[in-house]
Amino acid sequence: MPVSVEPTSVDPTQQHRTVPVQGHTSEAVSAQETGEVLRPHAEEAFAAELAALAAQDDRPRPARWRMSPWAVATYLLGGTLADGTVITPKYVGPRRIVEVAVTTLATDRALLLLGVPGTAKTWVSEHLAAAVSGDSTLLVQGTAGTPEEAIRYGWNYAQLLAHGPSRDALVPSPVMRAMADGMTARVEELTRIPADVQDTLITILSEKTLPIPELGSEVQAVRGFNLIATANDRDRGVNDLSSALRRRFNTVVLPLPESADAEVDIVSRRVDQLGRSLDLPSVPDGVDEIRRVVTVFRELRDGVTADGRTKLKSPSGTLSTAEAISVVTNGLALAAHFGDGVLRAGDVAAGILGAVVRDPAADRVIWQEYLEAVVRERDGWKDFYRACREVST
């Protein structure tokens, strides 16, 4: 007989919010109420955009969705609504990729976002869940130590010892809660999870049921439930998905940005968002340095210079867009706290060195060759060359 695990006194949109640390409850609550949280959830950071979209969305909505598939895609890709409200892009990339991902969630197939590190898999996953369900926090973080209980359910051992297996002793996982409430669950880094734990998803995704043999019952997913998983292309061989589990997913591959201009745009937008939360200088003051960081990363990543004339050796690191964002953000912090507030070559040089030279022996040689053969000879890059040489010696 199906069992509902819906909490009796907890708002399902709040049941996974951060719990204040004991001894600092009032301060933690005050910080959240005043908007001082360092990294708000997507549904909180973009609440105004989500509300505007939902208010003007008159298209059909799947069961328990906060808005239509069209509105979800608009939220991710950006646009201007009929009343003039501007929806900022959350993902810069091919529109069709987002449309396929959203459509998948409207069916009974789970969604697997696949790609190399730094292609915004987690970012897209979070914003999809926020737009579809209004809650991006039903999350299982995959690691080598993720237990089966993180996907299925656990037990309150005090209750279990006192009264034996019962509903009160059961601790539902984020996936179980999503099934009971018809919401979207997320599993990050699926291929990091041990294979036997991964396979607990097979019954959930195929039968839409989670058995609870200890109680002789089960939880059946209600309409609106679905699951988004992310996996890293470079993790092949860590814990490959079984063919049975892979068949339960529609796989969408998130590519690296097609052009340097697109990648500069992505880095600029994200750094601007991070900078505002950290009171750092605005991005326009450092667009030239952002373009240089992106150019270096793309050339070393692709193994050839932008003009196609010089072949290069690629270092062991991924040199992803996410790493470029980190390098520029750190450079802005240096400029703000130890400079004149303007992003310059010296502010990003150390960050680039740290991103490129992961293997001290092999990568350092590759970096030195790139500096001497490419950067040194490039017009307008003398300051960048000197800054990189200074931190590389």
PEGI-V400628 format. One record per residue. N is the residue number from 1. SS is DSSP state (a for helix, b for strand, c for the rest). D_CENTER is the distance of its C-alpha to the mean C-alpha in Angstrom with 1 decimal. Layout:
BEGIN
N;SS;D_CENTER, N;SS;D_CENTER
END
This chain:
BEGIN
1;c;36.9, 2;b;33.4, 3;c;32.1, 4;c;29.9, 5;c;27.8, 6;c;27.0, 7;c;27.7, 8;c;31.0, 9;c;30.3, 10;c;26.5, 11;c;24.7, 12;c;22.0, 13;c;19.6, 14;c;20.2, 15;c;20.7, 16;c;17.6, 17;c;17.6, 18;c;18.1, 19;c;21.8, 20;c;23.8, 21;c;25.2, 22;c;28.8, 23;c;31.3, 24;c;29.0, 25;a;28.4, 26;a;29.9, 27;a;28.2, 28;a;24.7, 29;a;25.5, 30;a;26.9, 31;a;23.9, 32;a;21.7, 33;a;24.5, 34;c;25.0, 35;c;21.4, 36;c;21.1, 37;c;18.0, 38;c;16.1, 39;c;12.6, 40;c;13.3, 41;c;11.3, 42;a;10.5, 43;a;13.8, 44;a;15.6, 45;a;14.6, 46;c;15.3, 47;a;18.0, 48;a;20.7, 49;a;19.1, 50;a;18.4, 51;a;21.9, 52;a;23.4, 53;a;22.0, 54;a;23.1, 55;a;26.5, 56;a;27.2, 57;c;25.8, 58;c;28.9, 59;c;27.6, 60;c;27.6, 61;c;24.8, 62;c;24.1, 63;c;25.1, 64;c;23.2, 65;c;20.8, 66;c;20.6, 67;c;21.1, 68;c;22.1, 69;a;20.0, 70;a;21.3, 71;a;20.0, 72;a;16.5, 73;a;16.5, 74;a;18.1, 75;a;15.6, 76;a;12.8, 77;a;15.3, 78;c;17.5, 79;b;21.3, 80;b;24.3, 81;c;25.7, 82;c;29.5, 83;c;30.1, 84;c;28.5, 85;c;25.3, 86;b;22.7, 87;b;19.2, 88;c;16.9, 89;c;14.6, 90;c;10.9, 91;c;10.7, 92;c;13.6, 93;c;14.8, 94;c;17.3, 95;a;17.9, 96;a;19.0, 97;a;15.7, 98;a;14.4, 99;a;17.8, 100;a;17.8, 101;a;14.5, 102;a;15.9, 103;a;19.3, 104;a;18.2, 105;a;17.0, 106;c;20.4, 107;c;22.2, 108;c;22.6, 109;c;20.4, 110;b;17.1, 111;b;14.2, 112;b;12.8, 113;b;10.2, 114;b;11.7, 115;b;11.6, 116;c;12.4, 117;c;10.3, 118;c;8.8, 119;c;8.7, 120;c;5.4, 121;a;4.9, 122;a;1.8, 123;a;2.8, 124;a;5.8, 125;a;5.9, 126;a;6.1, 127;a;8.4, 128;a;10.3, 129;a;11.1, 130;a;12.1, 131;a;14.3, 132;a;15.8, 133;a;16.5, 134;c;16.2, 135;c;14.4, 136;c;10.7, 137;c;12.1, 138;c;13.6, 139;b;11.4, 140;b;12.8, 141;b;11.4, 142;c;13.0, 143;c;15.4, 144;c;18.9, 145;c;20.3, 146;c;18.6, 147;c;21.7, 148;a;22.7, 149;a;23.0, 150;a;19.3, 151;c;19.2, 152;c;22.7, 153;b;24.4, 154;b;26.1, 155;b;29.3, 156;c;30.6, 157;a;33.2, 158;a;35.5, 159;a;35.9, 160;a;36.1, 161;a;38.9, 162;a;40.7, 163;a;40.6, 164;c;39.3, 165;c;36.5, 166;c;36.0, 167;c;33.5, 168;c;33.5, 169;c;32.7, 170;b;29.7, 171;b;26.2, 172;b;23.8, 173;c;20.3, 174;a;17.3, 175;a;18.0, 176;a;21.6, 177;a;21.0, 178;a;19.0, 179;a;21.9, 180;a;24.5, 181;a;23.0, 182;c;21.9, 183;c;18.3, 184;b;14.9, 185;b;13.7, 186;b;10.4, 187;b;10.9, 188;b;8.4, 189;c;10.2, 190;a;13.1, 191;a;15.4, 192;a;15.5, 193;c;17.2, 194;c;21.0, 195;a;22.5, 196;a;24.7, 197;a;21.9, 198;a;19.8, 199;c;23.0, 200;c;23.2, 201;a;20.9, 202;a;23.6, 203;a;25.9, 204;a;23.2, 205;a;22.0, 206;a;25.5, 207;a;27.8, 208;c;25.4, 209;b;27.1, 210;b;26.6, 211;b;30.0, 212;b;31.2, 213;a;34.3, 214;a;35.2, 215;a;35.9, 216;c;37.1, 217;b;34.6, 218;b;31.2, 219;b;28.4, 220;b;28.1, 221;c;25.1, 222;c;26.0, 223;c;25.2, 224;c;21.7, 225;c;20.0, 226;b;17.4, 227;b;14.6, 228;b;11.3, 229;b;10.6, 230;b;8.6, 231;b;10.9, 232;b;11.8, 233;a;14.8, 234;a;16.4, 235;a;16.5, 236;c;19.3, 237;c;22.1, 238;c;20.2, 239;c;20.3, 240;c;20.6, 241;c;20.3, 242;c;23.7, 243;a;25.1, 244;a;25.6, 245;a;22.0, 246;a;20.7, 247;c;23.2, 248;c;21.5, 249;b;18.4, 250;b;18.2, 251;b;16.2, 252;b;14.5, 253;b;14.0, 254;c;11.7, 255;c;14.1, 256;c;14.4, 257;c;15.8, 258;c;19.4, 259;c;21.2, 260;a;21.4, 261;a;21.8, 262;a;18.5, 263;a;16.7, 264;a;18.7, 265;a;17.8, 266;a;14.0, 267;a;14.7, 268;a;17.3, 269;a;15.4, 270;a;12.5, 271;a;15.2, 272;a;17.3, 273;a;15.0, 274;a;14.5, 275;a;18.2, 276;a;19.4, 277;a;18.0, 278;c;19.7, 279;c;22.8, 280;c;22.6, 281;c;24.6, 282;c;23.5, 283;a;21.8, 284;a;25.0, 285;a;26.9, 286;a;24.9, 287;a;24.1, 288;a;26.6, 289;a;24.9, 290;a;21.5, 291;a;23.1, 292;a;24.8, 293;a;21.7, 294;a;20.1, 295;a;23.5, 296;a;23.8, 297;a;20.4, 298;a;21.1, 299;a;24.7, 300;a;24.1, 301;a;21.3, 302;a;23.6, 303;c;26.7, 304;b;28.7, 305;c;29.4, 306;c;28.4, 307;c;32.1, 308;c;32.2, 309;c;35.2, 310;c;34.1, 311;b;32.4, 312;c;30.3, 313;c;29.2, 314;c;25.5, 315;c;24.4, 316;c;22.6, 317;c;19.2, 318;c;16.5, 319;c;16.8, 320;c;13.4, 321;a;12.5, 322;a;10.1, 323;a;13.3, 324;a;15.4, 325;a;13.5, 326;a;14.3, 327;a;17.8, 328;a;18.6, 329;a;17.4, 330;a;19.6, 331;a;22.3, 332;a;22.4, 333;a;22.8, 334;a;25.6, 335;a;27.2, 336;a;27.1, 337;a;28.5, 338;a;30.7, 339;c;31.5, 340;c;32.5, 341;c;29.1, 342;c;28.9, 343;c;26.4, 344;c;28.5, 345;a;28.6, 346;a;29.4, 347;a;26.3, 348;a;23.9, 349;a;26.2, 350;a;25.5, 351;a;21.7, 352;a;22.2, 353;a;24.7, 354;a;22.3, 355;a;19.6, 356;a;22.3, 357;c;24.7, 358;c;23.0, 359;c;26.2, 360;c;29.0, 361;c;31.6, 362;a;30.3, 363;a;27.6, 364;a;30.0, 365;a;32.5, 366;a;30.1, 367;a;29.1, 368;a;32.7, 369;a;33.8, 370;a;31.1, 371;a;32.3, 372;a;35.9, 373;a;35.8, 374;a;33.3, 375;a;32.4, 376;c;36.0, 377;c;37.5, 378;c;35.1, 379;c;36.7, 380;c;35.3, 381;c;33.3, 382;a;36.0, 383;a;34.3, 384;a;31.1, 385;a;33.2, 386;a;35.1, 387;a;32.1, 388;a;30.4, 389;a;33.8, 390;a;34.3, 391;a;31.2, 392;a;31.8, 393;c;35.3
END
